[in-house]
Amino acid sequence: MSEAQSVTDDSTTRTAADLTAFQQNILAILAEEPMYGLAIKRELESYYGSEVNHGRLYPNLDDLVEDGLVEKSELDKRTNQYELTEAGHDAVLGQLEWVLDRFATDEERADEVRALLGE
């Protein structure tokens, strides 16, 4: 198991609440478009401002694939592509909804969110 992964009674079903922040960030990156591993790594490094090693990234990607949140396919013999599944999409949306429900507690904060969205 990677990245402080929790084990639930039904280990085949994990939700956004069961994922680490690192795994949630991977899903958010893949929400934009399918990517290969090194592109995901670069996005994470840009976000964190430090190196993300392969020993952290790929086990987490494998866990997300195993959980059915990400689909893995071969681009060529050396390169895998990762794509968000419908369940992964739902996990990202669920996490956003949870955060926004707690953040947008009044009209001023709701306006801040609208401004971020360009509304």
C-alpha positions in Angstrom: 0.0 0.0 0.0 1.3 3.5 -0.7 1.0 6.9 0.7 -0.7 6.1 4.0 -3.6 4.4 2.2 -6.4 3.4 4.5 -8.0 0.0 4.4 -11.8 -0.1 4.6 -14.2 -3.0 5.3 -14.9 -3.2 1.6 -11.4 -2.7 0.2 -12.6 -2.6 -3.4 -14.6 0.6 -2.9 -12.7 3.8 -2.0 -14.0 7.3 -2.3 -12.3 10.7 -2.5 -12.4 10.7 1.3 -10.3 7.6 1.4 -7.6 9.1 -0.9 -4.5 10.9 0.1 -4.1 14.6 -0.9 -1.3 13.3 -3.3 -3.8 10.9 -5.0 -6.5 13.6 -5.1 -4.0 15.9 -6.9 -3.2 13.2 -9.4 -7.0 12.9 -10.2 -7.3 16.7 -10.5 -4.4 16.7 -13.0 -6.0 13.9 -15.0 -9.3 15.7 -15.0 -7.8 18.1 -17.6 -6.8 15.4 -20.1 -5.2 11.9 -20.3 -1.4 12.0 -19.7 1.6 9.8 -19.5 3.4 9.3 -16.2 6.2 11.8 -16.7 3.7 14.5 -17.7 1.8 13.9 -14.5 5.1 14.0 -12.6 6.0 17.4 -14.1 2.6 18.8 -13.2 2.9 17.6 -9.6 6.5 19.0 -9.3 5.2 22.3 -10.6 2.5 22.3 -7.9 4.7 21.1 -5.0 7.8 23.1 -6.1 10.0 20.1 -5.5 10.9 16.8 -7.1 8.4 13.9 -7.0 10.2 10.6 -7.3 9.0 7.7 -9.3 8.8 5.5 -6.2 6.0 7.8 -4.9 4.2 8.5 -8.2 3.8 5.1 -9.8 2.6 3.1 -6.8 -0.1 5.8 -6.3 -1.1 5.7 -9.9 -1.3 1.8 -9.6 -3.5 2.2 -6.6 -5.8 4.6 -8.4 -6.0 2.2 -11.4 -6.7 -0.7 -9.0 -9.5 1.4 -7.4 -11.1 2.0 -10.8 -10.5 5.8 -10.6 -7.9 5.9 -13.4 -7.5 3.8 -16.5 -4.1 2.8 -17.7 -3.3 2.1 -21.4 -0.2 1.6 -23.4 1.0 4.4 -25.7 4.0 2.3 -26.8 6.1 -0.4 -25.3 7.7 2.0 -22.8 5.0 4.5 -22.1 1.7 4.2 -20.3 -1.1 6.7 -20.5 -3.4 7.4 -17.6 -7.0 8.7 -18.0 -9.7 9.5 -15.4 -12.6 7.1 -15.4 -16.2 8.1 -14.7 -15.6 7.0 -11.0 -12.5 9.2 -10.9 -14.5 12.1 -12.3 -17.1 11.5 -9.6 -14.4 11.4 -6.9 -12.9 14.8 -8.1 -16.4 16.3 -8.2 -17.3 14.9 -4.8 -14.1 16.4 -3.3 -14.7 19.8 -4.9 -18.3 19.8 -3.6 -17.2 18.9 -0.1 -14.5 21.7 0.0 -16.8 24.3 -1.5 -19.7 23.4 0.9 -17.3 24.2 3.7 -15.6 27.2 2.2 -18.5 29.1 0.6 -20.3 29.8 3.9 -21.6 33.2 3.0 -22.2 35.4 -0.1 -18.7 37.0 0.1 -17.0 33.7 -0.1 -19.3 32.4 -2.8 -18.4 35.5 -4.8 -14.7 34.6 -4.3 -15.4 31.2 -5.8 -17.4 32.7 -8.7 -14.5 35.0 -9.4 -12.1 32.1 -9.6 -14.4 30.4 -12.1 -14.6 33.6 -14.1 -18.3 34.1 -13.6 
